[in-house]
Amino acid sequence: MTFRPGTIIPQHLVYVEWYTPFQDLPERNHLLYKISPLQDQTSGPICSVIPLANIRYSIHLIPRFGPSAPQEWTHSNVLDLCNTFFVNDFTDKHSYRILC
């Protein structure tokens, strides 16, 4: 990555894959918002490299699946294999750390 002369260069950069914006209302059965990875014309992820300082905090994603989760999904590949997630806004890991 190159920067123009005089540009303040961020110390830490983060690779981010983007997801669809939230709908106006959550899903009615569980009140969670549904999102999906954004993809380009080749079905590749839409991504950016941004300054770490631009991230406020992370969110907890729950994969959407049917009666059971596919056996091939693991903690290391579910973000690549699942195409729909729910944003769990009932938990906030940051609040738990503050309380402890």
MMTF fields as JSON, N, C-alpha, C and O atoms, coordinates in Angstrom:
{
  "mmtfVersion": "1.0.0",
  "mmtfProducer": "UNKNOWN",
  "numBonds": 399,
  "numAtoms": 400,
  "numGroups": 100,
  "numChains": 1,
  "numModels": 1,
  "chainsPerModel": [1],
  "groupsPerChain": [100],
  "chainIdList": ["A"],
  "bondAtomList": [4, 2, 8, 6, 12, 10, 16, 14, 20, 18, 24, 22, 28, 26, 32, 30, 36, 34, 40, 38, 44, 42, 48, 46, 52, 50, 56, 54, 60, 58, 64, 62, 68, 66, 72, 70, 76, 74, 80, 78, 84, 82, 88, 86, 92, 90, 96, 94, 100, 98, 104, 102, 108, 106, 112, 110, 116, 114, 120, 118, 124, 122, 128, 126, 132, 130, 136, 134, 140, 138, 144, 142, 148, 146, 152, 150, 156, 154, 160, 158, 164, 162, 168, 166, 172, 170, 176, 174, 180, 178, 184, 182, 188, 186, 192, 190, 196, 194, 200, 198, 204, 202, 208, 206, 212, 210, 216, 214, 220, 218, 224, 222, 228, 226, 232, 230, 236, 234, 240, 238, 244, 242, 248, 246, 252, 250, 256, 254, 260, 258, 264, 262, 268, 266, 272, 270, 276, 274, 280, 278, 284, 282, 288, 286, 292, 290, 296, 294, 300, 298, 304, 302, 308, 306, 312, 310, 316, 314, 320, 318, 324, 322, 328, 326, 332, 330, 336, 334, 340, 338, 344, 342, 348, 346, 352, 350, 356, 354, 360, 358, 364, 362, 368, 366, 372, 370, 376, 374, 380, 378, 384, 382, 388, 386, 392, 390, 396, 394],
  "bondOrderList": [1, 1, 1, 1, 1, 1, 1, 1, 1, 1, 1, 1, 1, 1, 1, 1, 1, 1, 1, 1, 1, 1, 1, 1, 1, 1, 1, 1, 1, 1, 1, 1, 1, 1, 1, 1, 1, 1, 1, 1, 1, 1, 1, 1, 1, 1, 1, 1, 1, 1, 1, 1, 1, 1, 1, 1, 1, 1, 1, 1, 1, 1, 1, 1, 1, 1, 1, 1, 1, 1, 1, 1, 1, 1, 1, 1, 1, 1, 1, 1, 1, 1, 1, 1, 1, 1, 1, 1, 1, 1, 1, 1, 1, 1, 1, 1, 1, 1, 1],
  "groupList": [{"groupName": "MET", "atomNameList": ["N", "CA", "C", "O"], "elementList": ["N", "C", "C", "O"], "formalChargeList": [0, 0, 0, 0], "bondAtomList": [1, 0, 2, 1, 3, 2], "bondOrderList": [1, 1, 2], "singleLetterCode": "M", "chemCompType": "L-PEPTIDE LINKING"}, {"groupName": "THR", "atomNameList": ["N", "CA", "C", "O"], "elementList": ["N", "C", "C", "O"], "formalChargeList": [0, 0, 0, 0], "bondAtomList": [1, 0, 2, 1, 3, 2], "bondOrderList": [1, 1, 2], "singleLetterCode": "T", "chemCompType": "L-PEPTIDE LINKING"}, {"groupName": "PHE", "atomNameList": ["N", "CA", "C", "O"], "elementList": ["N", "C", "C", "O"], "formalChargeList": [0, 0, 0, 0], "bondAtomList": [1, 0, 2, 1, 3, 2], "bondOrderList": [1, 1, 2], "singleLetterCode": "F", "chemCompType": "L-PEPTIDE LINKING"}, {"groupName": "ARG", "atomNameList": ["N", "CA", "C", "O"], "elementList": ["N", "C", "C", "O"], "formalChargeList": [0, 0, 0, 0], "bondAtomList": [1, 0, 2, 1, 3, 2], "bondOrderList": [1, 1, 2], "singleLetterCode": "R", "chemCompType": "L-PEPTIDE LINKING"}, {"groupName": "PRO", "atomNameList": ["N", "CA", "C", "O"], "elementList": ["N", "C", "C", "O"], "formalChargeList": [0, 0, 0, 0], "bondAtomList": [1, 0, 2, 1, 3, 2], "bondOrderList": [1, 1, 2], "singleLetterCode": "P", "chemCompType": "L-PEPTIDE LINKING"}, {"groupName": "GLY", "atomNameList": ["N", "CA", "C", "O"], "elementList": ["N", "C", "C", "O"], "formalChargeList": [0, 0, 0, 0], "bondAtomList": [1, 0, 2, 1, 3, 2], "bondOrderList": [1, 1, 2], "singleLetterCode": "G", "chemCompType": "PEPTIDE LINKING"}, {"groupName": "ILE", "atomNameList": ["N", "CA", "C", "O"], "elementList": ["N", "C", "C", "O"], "formalChargeList": [0, 0, 0, 0], "bondAtomList": [1, 0, 2, 1, 3, 2], "bondOrderList": [1, 1, 2], "singleLetterCode": "I", "chemCompType": "L-PEPTIDE LINKING"}, {"groupName": "GLN", "atomNameList": ["N", "CA", "C", "O"], "elementList": ["N", "C", "C", "O"], "formalChargeList": [0, 0, 0, 0], "bondAtomList": [1, 0, 2, 1, 3, 2], "bondOrderList": [1, 1, 2], "singleLetterCode": "Q", "chemCompType": "L-PEPTIDE LINKING"}, {"groupName": "HIS", "atomNameList": ["N", "CA", "C", "O"], "elementList": ["N", "C", "C", "O"], "formalChargeList": [0, 0, 0, 0], "bondAtomList": [1, 0, 2, 1, 3, 2], "bondOrderList": [1, 1, 2], "singleLetterCode": "H", "chemCompType": "L-PEPTIDE LINKING"}, {"groupName": "LEU", "atomNameList": ["N", "CA", "C", "O"], "elementList": ["N", "C", "C", "O"], "formalChargeList": [0, 0, 0, 0], "bondAtomList": [1, 0, 2, 1, 3, 2], "bondOrderList": [1, 1, 2], "singleLetterCode": "L", "chemCompType": "L-PEPTIDE LINKING"}, {"groupName": "VAL", "atomNameList": ["N", "CA", "C", "O"], "elementList": ["N", "C", "C", "O"], "formalChargeList": [0, 0, 0, 0], "bondAtomList": [1, 0, 2, 1, 3, 2], "bondOrderList": [1, 1, 2], "singleLetterCode": "V", "chemCompType": "L-PEPTIDE LINKING"}, {"groupName": "TYR", "atomNameList": ["N", "CA", "C", "O"], "elementList": ["N", "C", "C", "O"], "formalChargeList": [0, 0, 0, 0], "bondAtomList": [1, 0, 2, 1, 3, 2], "bondOrderList": [1, 1, 2], "singleLetterCode": "Y", "chemCompType": "L-PEPTIDE LINKING"}, {"groupName": "GLU", "atomNameList": ["N", "CA", "C", "O"], "elementList": ["N", "C", "C", "O"], "formalChargeList": [0, 0, 0, 0], "bondAtomList": [1, 0, 2, 1, 3, 2], "bondOrderList": [1, 1, 2], "singleLetterCode": "E", "chemCompType": "L-PEPTIDE LINKING"}, {"groupName": "TRP", "atomNameList": ["N", "CA", "C", "O"], "elementList": ["N", "C", "C", "O"], "formalChargeList": [0, 0, 0, 0], "bondAtomList": [1, 0, 2, 1, 3, 2], "bondOrderList": [1, 1, 2], "singleLetterCode": "W", "chemCompType": "L-PEPTIDE LINKING"}, {"groupName": "ASP", "atomNameList": ["N", "CA", "C", "O"], "elementList": ["N", "C", "C", "O"], "formalChargeList": [0, 0, 0, 0], "bondAtomList": [1, 0, 2, 1, 3, 2], "bondOrderList": [1, 1, 2], "singleLetterCode": "D", "chemCompType": "L-PEPTIDE LINKING"}, {"groupName": "ASN", "atomNameList": ["N", "CA", "C", "O"], "elementList": ["N", "C", "C", "O"], "formalChargeList": [0, 0, 0, 0], "bondAtomList": [1, 0, 2, 1, 3, 2], "bondOrderList": [1, 1, 2], "singleLetterCode": "N", "chemCompType": "L-PEPTIDE LINKING"}, {"groupName": "LYS", "atomNameList": ["N", "CA", "C", "O"], "elementList": ["N", "C", "C", "O"], "formalChargeList": [0, 0, 0, 0], "bondAtomList": [1, 0, 2, 1, 3, 2], "bondOrderList": [1, 1, 2], "singleLetterCode": "K", "chemCompType": "L-PEPTIDE LINKING"}, {"groupName": "SER", "atomNameList": ["N", "CA", "C", "O"], "elementList": ["N", "C", "C", "O"], "formalChargeList": [0, 0, 0, 0], "bondAtomList": [1, 0, 2, 1, 3, 2], "bondOrderList": [1, 1, 2], "singleLetterCode": "S", "chemCompType": "L-PEPTIDE LINKING"}, {"groupName": "CYS", "atomNameList": ["N", "CA", "C", "O"], "elementList": ["N", "C", "C", "O"], "formalChargeList": [0, 0, 0, 0], "bondAtomList": [1, 0, 2, 1, 3, 2], "bondOrderList": [1, 1, 2], "singleLetterCode": "C", "chemCompType": "L-PEPTIDE LINKING"}, {"groupName": "ALA", "atomNameList": ["N", "CA", "C", "O"], "elementList": ["N", "C", "C", "O"], "formalChargeList": [0, 0, 0, 0], "bondAtomList": [1, 0, 2, 1, 3, 2], "bondOrderList": [1, 1, 2], "singleLetterCode": "A", "chemCompType": "L-PEPTIDE LINKING"}],
  "groupTypeList": [0, 1, 2, 3, 4, 5, 1, 6, 6, 4, 7, 8, 9, 10, 11, 10, 12, 13, 11, 1, 4, 2, 7, 14, 9, 4, 12, 3, 15, 8, 9, 9, 11, 16, 6, 17, 4, 9, 7, 14, 7, 1, 17, 5, 4, 6, 18, 17, 10, 6, 4, 9, 19, 15, 6, 3, 11, 17, 6, 8, 9, 6, 4, 3, 2, 5, 4, 17, 19, 4, 7, 12, 13, 1, 8, 17, 15, 10, 9, 14, 9, 18, 15, 1, 2, 2, 10, 15, 14, 2, 1, 14, 16, 8, 17, 11, 3, 6, 9, 18],
  "groupIdList": [1, 2, 3, 4, 5, 6, 7, 8, 9, 10, 11, 12, 13, 14, 15, 16, 17, 18, 19, 20, 21, 22, 23, 24, 25, 26, 27, 28, 29, 30, 31, 32, 33, 34, 35, 36, 37, 38, 39, 40, 41, 42, 43, 44, 45, 46, 47, 48, 49, 50, 51, 52, 53, 54, 55, 56, 57, 58, 59, 60, 61, 62, 63, 64, 65, 66, 67, 68, 69, 70, 71, 72, 73, 74, 75, 76, 77, 78, 79, 80, 81, 82, 83, 84, 85, 86, 87, 88, 89, 90, 91, 92, 93, 94, 95, 96, 97, 98, 99, 100],
  "secStructList": [7, 7, 7, 7, 6, 6, 7, 7, 7, 7, 1, 7, 3, 3, 3, 3, 3, 7, 5, 7, 7, 7, 7, 1, 1, 7, 7, 6, 6, 6, 7, 7, 3, 3, 3, 7, 5, 7, 5, 7, 6, 6, 1, 7, 5, 7, 3, 3, 3, 3, 3, 4, 4, 4, 7, 7, 7, 7, 7, 7, 3, 3, 3, 7, 7, 1, 1, 1, 7, 7, 6, 6, 7, 7, 6, 6, 6, 2, 2, 2, 2, 7, 7, 7, 3, 3, 3, 7, 7, 1, 7, 7, 2, 2, 2, 2, 2, 2, 2, 7],
  "xCoordList": [0.852, 0.0, 0.906, 1.862, 0.612, 1.409, 0.555, -0.662, 1.214, 0.539, 1.16, 2.347, 0.368, 0.867, 1.786, 1.623, 2.741, 3.628, 2.803, 1.853, 3.176, 2.487, 1.312, 0.731, 0.945, -0.157, 0.293, 1.392, -0.55, -0.255, -0.575, -1.72, 0.412, 0.266, -0.192, 0.458, -1.317, -1.778, -0.762, -0.09, -0.651, 0.295, -0.175, 0.623, -1.482, -2.012, -3.162, -4.08, -3.1, -4.143, -4.845, -4.256, -6.109, -6.915, -7.588, -8.106, -7.577, -8.3, -9.745, -9.977, -10.724, -12.137, -12.921, -12.787, -13.742, -14.696, -16.052, -16.48, -16.732, -17.956, -19.206, -19.246, -20.223, -21.505, -22.613, -22.415, -23.781, -24.931, -25.33, -25.109, -25.911, -26.407, -27.583, -28.228, -27.854, -29.022, -30.297, -30.356, -31.308, -32.636, -33.236, -32.686, -34.347, -34.991, -35.463, -35.414, -35.921, -36.446, -35.736, -35.334, -35.58, -34.985, -35.977, -37.157, -35.482, -36.346, -37.364, -37.007, -38.609, -39.655, -39.634, -40.098, -39.112, -39.126, -38.137, -38.41, -37.003, -35.961, -35.369, -34.511, -35.813, -35.393, -33.912, -33.308, -33.325, -31.94, -31.914, -32.781, -30.907, -30.756, -29.993, -28.995, -30.464, -29.837, -28.898, -29.259, -27.696, -26.734, -26.08, -26.1, -25.498, -24.774, -23.512, -23.469, -22.483, -21.271, -21.576, -22.318, -21.011, -21.127, -20.15, -19.031, -20.586, -19.743, -19.671, -20.608, -18.525, -18.372, -18.93, -19.55, -18.718, -19.273, -18.725, -19.357, -17.575, -16.981, -17.279, -16.666, -18.206, -18.574, -17.451, -17.449, -16.508, -15.457, -15.911, -16.838, -15.275, -15.689, -15.35, -14.345, -16.201, -15.883, -15.155, -15.688, -13.95, -13.097, -12.332, -12.251, -11.779, -10.972, -9.87, -9.934, -8.879, -7.872, -8.076, -7.964, -8.38, -8.71, -7.851, -7.302, -7.723, -6.992, -7.721, -8.946, -6.983, -7.558, -8.333, -9.336, -7.887, -8.542, -9.983, -10.769, -10.342, -11.708, -12.692, -13.899, -12.201, -13.075, -13.423, -12.544, -14.729, -15.174, -15.22, -14.65, -15.896, -15.787, -16.381, -17.09, -16.082, -16.531, -17.951, -18.475, -18.561, -19.894, -19.876, -18.964, -20.88, -21.012, -21.969, -23.126, -21.504, -22.326, -22.742, -21.939, -24.013, -24.539, -24.852, -25.654, -24.238, -24.522, -25.981, -26.54, -26.588, -27.958, -27.878, -27.229, -28.536, -28.594, -29.963, -30.742, -30.255, -31.538, -31.595, -31.123, -32.174, -32.33, -30.999, -30.951, -29.93, -28.601, -27.545, -27.743, -26.437, -25.335, -24.596, -24.394, -24.192, -23.415, -22.132, -21.445, -21.813, -20.642, -19.334, -18.358, -19.308, -18.046, -17.749, -16.632, -18.728, -18.487, -17.676, -18.021, -16.616, -15.821, -15.643, -16.018, -15.074, -14.841, -13.894, -13.915, -13.072, -12.107, -12.602, -11.977, -13.72, -14.16, -15.617, -16.07, -16.346, -17.777, -18.021, -19.018, -17.149, -17.326, -17.202, -17.79, -16.451, -16.293, -17.406, -17.774, -17.94, -18.901, -20.366, -21.213, -20.669, -22.05, -22.321, -21.449, -23.519, -23.799, -24.808, -25.12, -25.326, -26.233, -25.953, -25.759, -25.936, -25.671, -26.699, -27.353, -26.835, -27.629, -26.665, -25.726, -26.903, -26.082, -26.674, -27.813, -25.899, -26.368, -26.152, -25.054, -27.21, -27.074, -27.557, -27.682, -27.831, -28.198, -26.972, -27.072, -25.825, -24.596, -23.641, -23.558, -22.946, -21.941, -20.734, -20.7, -19.746, -18.565, -17.836, -17.189, -17.944, -17.261, -17.903, -17.192, -19.217, -19.896, -19.512, -19.309, -19.405, -19.015, -17.637, -17.408, -16.73, -15.375, -15.384, -14.638, -16.235, -16.313, -16.861, -16.42, -17.825, -18.468, -17.582, -17.738, -16.646, -15.806, -14.659, -13.863],
  "yCoordList": [-1.162, 0.0, 1.236, 1.305, 2.193, 3.408, 4.593, 4.608, 5.574, 6.777, 7.991, 7.991, 9.006, 10.265, 10.954, 10.779, 11.726, 12.457, 13.357, 14.009, 13.378, 14.213, 13.522, 14.072, 12.318, 11.577, 10.984, 10.437, 11.089, 10.447, 8.967, 8.601, 8.135, 6.702, 6.04, 6.193, 5.299, 4.597, 3.559, 2.939, 3.371, 2.386, 0.965, 0.093, 0.721, -0.63, -0.654, 0.163, -1.597, -1.749, -3.09, -4.039, -3.159, -4.362, -4.717, -3.844, -5.994, -6.511, -6.773, -7.49, -6.195, -6.317, -6.828, -6.301, -7.858, -8.306, -7.72, -7.83, -7.093, -6.347, -7.216, -8.165, -6.864, -7.559, -6.591, -5.376, -7.142, -6.319, -5.432, -5.799, -4.274, -3.422, -4.095, -4.983, -3.668, -4.156, -3.712, -2.623, -4.558, -4.173, -3.215, -3.055, -2.585, -1.66, -2.356, -1.773, -3.605, -4.355, -5.702, -6.28, -6.207, -7.535, -8.626, -8.354, -9.857, -10.997, -11.122, -10.964, -11.401, -11.32, -12.472, -12.3, -13.651, -14.797, -14.675, -15.159, -14.041, -13.996, -12.602, -12.412, -11.64, -10.236, -10.013, -9.077, -10.886, -10.7, -10.209, -10.555, -9.398, -8.874, -9.871, -10.444, -10.074, -11.008, -10.228, -9.17, -10.759, -10.162, -11.256, -12.427, -10.868, -11.79, -11.103, -9.876, -11.883, -11.278, -10.598, -11.14, -9.428, -8.77, -9.429, -9.776, -9.599, -10.259, -9.43, -8.716, -9.543, -8.865, -9.743, -10.77, -9.354, -10.083, -11.503, -12.347, -11.775, -13.11, -13.942, -14.99, -13.494, -14.144, -14.098, -14.868, -13.209, -12.995, -11.985, -11.216, -11.972, -11.038, -9.592, -9.32, -8.688, -7.262, -6.916, -7.101, -6.419, -6.218, -4.906, -4.294, -4.501, -3.278, -3.478, -4.38, -2.642, -2.525, -1.146, -0.132, -1.121, 0.135, 0.303, -0.676, 1.536, 1.729, 1.046, 1.122, 0.396, -0.249, 0.754, 0.395, 1.992, 3.025, 3.282, 3.851, 2.874, 3.07, 2.028, 2.178, 0.975, -0.074, 0.255, 0.479, 0.282, 0.594, -0.649, -0.657, -1.724, -3.035, -4.095, -3.791, -5.342, -6.451, -6.86, -6.436, -7.688, -8.197, -9.721, -10.332, -10.317, -11.766, -12.223, -11.804, -13.08, -13.598, -15.034, -15.844, -15.335, -16.69, -17.202, -16.592, -18.304, -18.826, -19.262, -19.818, -19.012, -19.474, -20.867, -21.07, -21.813, -23.169, -23.759, -23.164, -24.907, -25.569, -26.325, -25.832, -27.528, -28.305, -28.682, -28.922, -28.735, -29.007, -28.287, -28.001, -28.012, -27.343, -28.372, -29.508, -27.981, -28.912, -29.354, -28.541, -30.644, -31.196, -30.581, -30.535, -30.102, -29.54, -28.152, -27.658, -27.514, -26.2, -26.356, -27.154, -25.601, -25.561, -24.098, -23.193, -23.882, -22.501, -21.761, -20.532, -22.486, -21.817, -21.604, -20.853, -22.25, -22.068, -21.619, -21.404, -21.475, -21.159, -19.804, -19.646, -18.842, -17.542, -17.652, -16.853, -18.626, -18.839, -19.71, -19.534, -20.64, -21.605, -21.195, -21.594, -20.43, -20.009, -18.712, -17.847, -18.579, -17.359, -16.424, -15.369, -16.796, -15.91, -16.039, -17.137, -14.902, -14.863, -13.995, -13.161, -14.199, -13.313, -12.585, -13.183, -11.289, -10.495, -10.644, -10.249, -11.213, -11.434, -10.163, -9.91, -9.368, -8.144, -8.333, -7.365, -9.604, -9.877, -10.08, -10.015, -10.322, -10.461, -9.338, -8.912, -8.887, -7.848, -8.212, -7.93, -8.838, -9.299, -8.157, -8.359, -6.962, -5.822, -5.457, -5.106, -5.53, -5.251, -6.259, -5.9, -7.556, -8.576, -8.299, -8.519, -7.834, -7.542, -6.363, -6.348, -5.374, -4.218, -4.608, -4.079, -5.532, -5.951, -6.839, -6.863, -7.58, -8.514, -7.83, -8.487],
  "zCoordList": [0.0, 0.0, 0.0, 0.773, -0.851, -0.901, -0.462, -0.648, 0.119, 0.608, -0.062, -0.387, -0.263, -0.828, 0.177, 1.384, -0.306, 0.606, 1.539, 1.108, 2.797, 3.782, 4.454, 5.39, 3.994, 4.595, 5.922, 6.019, 6.94, 8.22, 8.062, 7.794, 8.223, 8.005, 9.303, 10.338, 9.257, 10.459, 10.907, 10.082, 12.232, 12.747, 12.514, 12.168, 12.703, 12.602, 11.607, 11.68, 10.679, 9.67, 9.865, 10.382, 9.445, 9.623, 8.301, 7.605, 7.964, 6.795, 7.228, 8.201, 6.508, 6.873, 5.672, 4.568, 5.89, 4.883, 5.264, 6.413, 4.29, 4.567, 4.433, 3.65, 5.22, 5.233, 4.85, 4.835, 4.54, 4.183, 5.361, 6.515, 5.081, 6.174, 6.886, 6.328, 8.113, 8.843, 8.139, 7.568, 8.184, 7.723, 8.756, 9.846, 8.422, 9.361, 10.629, 11.712, 10.502, 11.644, 11.756, 10.746, 12.991, 13.158, 12.735, 12.513, 12.627, 12.351, 13.489, 14.656, 13.16, 14.191, 15.182, 16.31, 14.808, 15.731, 16.887, 17.985, 16.657, 17.686, 17.885, 18.747, 17.106, 17.224, 16.945, 17.468, 16.109, 15.699, 14.254, 13.452, 13.935, 12.58, 11.72, 12.158, 10.497, 9.553, 8.63, 8.115, 8.428, 7.507, 6.686, 7.065, 5.558, 4.683, 4.183, 4.091, 3.858, 3.3, 1.967, 1.148, 1.752, 0.452, -0.51, -0.133, -1.765, -2.757, -4.025, -4.381, -4.702, -5.99, -7.108, -6.832, -8.364, -9.508, -9.64, -10.276, -9.056, -9.142, -7.897, -7.699, -7.062, -5.795, -4.771, -3.811, -4.971, -3.982, -2.948, -3.202, -1.788, -0.746, -1.115, -1.771, -0.684, -0.785, 0.502, 1.596, 0.367, 1.538, 1.428, 0.363, 2.552, 2.63, 3.655, 4.491, 3.58, 4.627, 5.225, 4.537, 6.531, 7.203, 8.443, 8.947, 8.95, 10.206, 11.366, 11.464, 12.221, 13.401, 14.249, 14.865, 14.287, 15.087, 14.632, 15.39, 13.41, 12.91, 13.433, 13.243, 14.088, 14.62, 16.061, 16.893, 16.346, 17.708, 18.57, 19.661, 18.101, 18.727, 17.823, 16.863, 18.144, 17.306, 17.695, 18.725, 16.851, 17.151, 17.124, 16.568, 17.722, 17.789, 16.702, 16.683, 15.79, 14.702, 15.0, 15.462, 14.727, 14.869, 13.46, 12.754, 13.04, 11.698, 11.588, 12.533, 10.446, 10.195, 9.587, 8.561, 10.218, 9.699, 10.01, 10.755, 9.453, 9.641, 10.956, 11.98, 10.933, 12.168, 12.823, 14.03, 12.045, 12.615, 11.773, 10.592, 12.419, 11.717, 10.852, 11.281, 9.64, 8.798, 9.498, 10.115, 9.399, 10.077, 9.598, 10.347, 8.341, 7.825, 8.389, 8.237, 9.037, 9.628, 10.909, 11.78, 11.014, 12.24, 12.635, 11.89, 13.803, 14.25, 13.307, 13.255, 12.569, 11.696, 10.27, 9.522, 9.86, 8.48, 8.329, 7.205, 9.411, 9.314, 8.644, 7.94, 8.843, 8.188, 6.67, 5.941, 6.195, 4.757, 4.166, 3.004, 4.951, 4.423, 4.602, 3.803, 5.605, 5.854, 5.084, 5.001, 4.524, 3.76, 4.421, 3.87, 5.599, 6.331, 7.825, 8.345, 8.497, 9.935, 10.629, 10.003, 11.926, 12.763, 13.693, 14.218, 13.892, 14.802, 16.197, 16.442, 17.101, 18.464, 19.277, 19.773, 19.409, 20.195, 21.631, 22.38, 22.018, 23.403, 24.276, 25.502, 23.675, 24.453, 24.089, 22.937, 25.069, 24.861, 25.712, 26.91, 25.087, 25.818, 26.516, 27.544, 25.954, 26.556, 27.887, 28.829, 27.991, 29.259, 30.313, 31.473, 29.913, 30.88, 31.444, 32.634, 30.641, 31.134, 32.102, 33.081, 31.821, 32.711, 34.067, 35.088, 34.096, 35.34, 36.194, 37.415, 35.58, 36.33, 37.021, 37.693]
}
